[in-house]
Amino acid sequence: MASSLRQHINNFKSERYKSFIIYGDAGIGKSDYIQEFILKNKDIKIICFNIIDEYKKIQSVQSIFEFTPKKFLKWTLSLLTVTELEKLDALIIDNFDFLVNVWSTEDKKEFLKQVEKQLENSVISIPVIFILHSDQNMENYHNIPFIVRFSDLELLNNY
């Protein structure tokens, strides 16, 4: 059953685990949808980080291969202060497939485990949404509640 991104954000605000993944094939408009969602929903305070852009700022210091899932998540959450995060309704992390593509199968499983539980003991109380390209691991885990297929979101005017 299709649901809107707004519904997911509102639902996950009250969930024990705050993060979730939206995945879909490359080039189908996930990033465009997110930008359009932010523009059309000015009442929701959201920041979307394009991780490619953020990584370019530090790539001379950190190799892509140094970013294990735990280090990646820690670095991502450090891009904003706790005070800045508390003012948001959601944080969106987009365009980090270049990191996922160098991770082993075990690293990808660790990422899913961290996404499921990483905010459980955190001071962060907002949903963190990860936008990913489809891959074998996502398809294998599509029945997990914190993983949402992009094609299952209500699109167009139903933001």
Residue pairs with C-beta under 8 A, 6 or more apart in sequence:
1 152
2 152
2 153
2 154
2 158
3 152
3 153
3 154
4 153
4 154
4 158
4 159
5 22
5 33
5 37
5 153
5 159
6 37
6 41
6 44
6 159
8 20
8 127
8 129
8 148
8 153
9 44
9 89
9 90
9 127
9 129
12 18
12 19
12 20
12 127
12 146
13 89
13 125
13 126
13 127
16 120
17 116
17 117
17 119
17 120
17 146
18 119
18 122
18 124
18 125
18 126
18 127
18 128
19 115
19 116
19 118
19 119
19 127
19 128
19 129
19 130
19 146
20 115
20 127
20 128
20 129
20 130
20 145
20 146
20 147
20 148
21 112
21 115
21 129
21 130
21 131
21 132
21 138
21 146
21 147
21 148
22 30
22 129
22 130
22 131
22 132
22 148
22 149
22 150
22 153
23 131
23 132
23 133
23 134
23 135
23 138
23 147
23 148
23 149
23 150
24 30
24 133
24 134
24 149
24 150
24 151
25 133
25 134
25 150
26 97
26 133
26 134
28 150
30 94
30 131
30 150
31 50
31 94
31 95
31 131
33 150
33 153
33 155
34 48
34 92
34 94
34 131
35 48
36 159
37 46
37 159
38 44
38 46
38 48
40 159
41 159
44 89
44 90
45 87
45 88
45 89
45 90
46 88
46 89
46 90
46 91
46 92
47 80
47 88
47 91
47 92
48 91
48 92
48 93
48 94
49 76
49 79
49 91
49 92
49 93
49 94
50 94
50 95
51 76
51 93
51 94
51 95
51 96
51 99
52 95
52 96
52 98
53 95
54 79
55 62
55 64
55 96
55 98
55 99
64 98
64 99
64 102
65 102
67 75
67 99
68 103
68 107
68 110
69 103
69 107
69 108
69 110
69 111
69 114
70 110
70 114
72 96
72 99
72 111
73 111
73 114
73 115
73 118
76 93
76 96
77 85
77 122
77 124
77 128
80 88
80 91
82 123
82 124
85 91
85 124
85 126
86 125
86 126
88 126
89 126
89 127
90 126
90 127
90 128
90 129
91 126
91 127
91 128
91 129
92 128
92 129
92 130
92 131
93 128
93 129
93 130
93 131
94 131
95 131
96 130
96 132
97 132
97 133
100 108
100 111
100 132
100 133
100 135
103 111
105 137
108 135
108 137
109 137
112 137
112 141
112 144
112 147
115 130
115 146
116 144
116 146
119 128
132 138
138 147
141 147
142 149
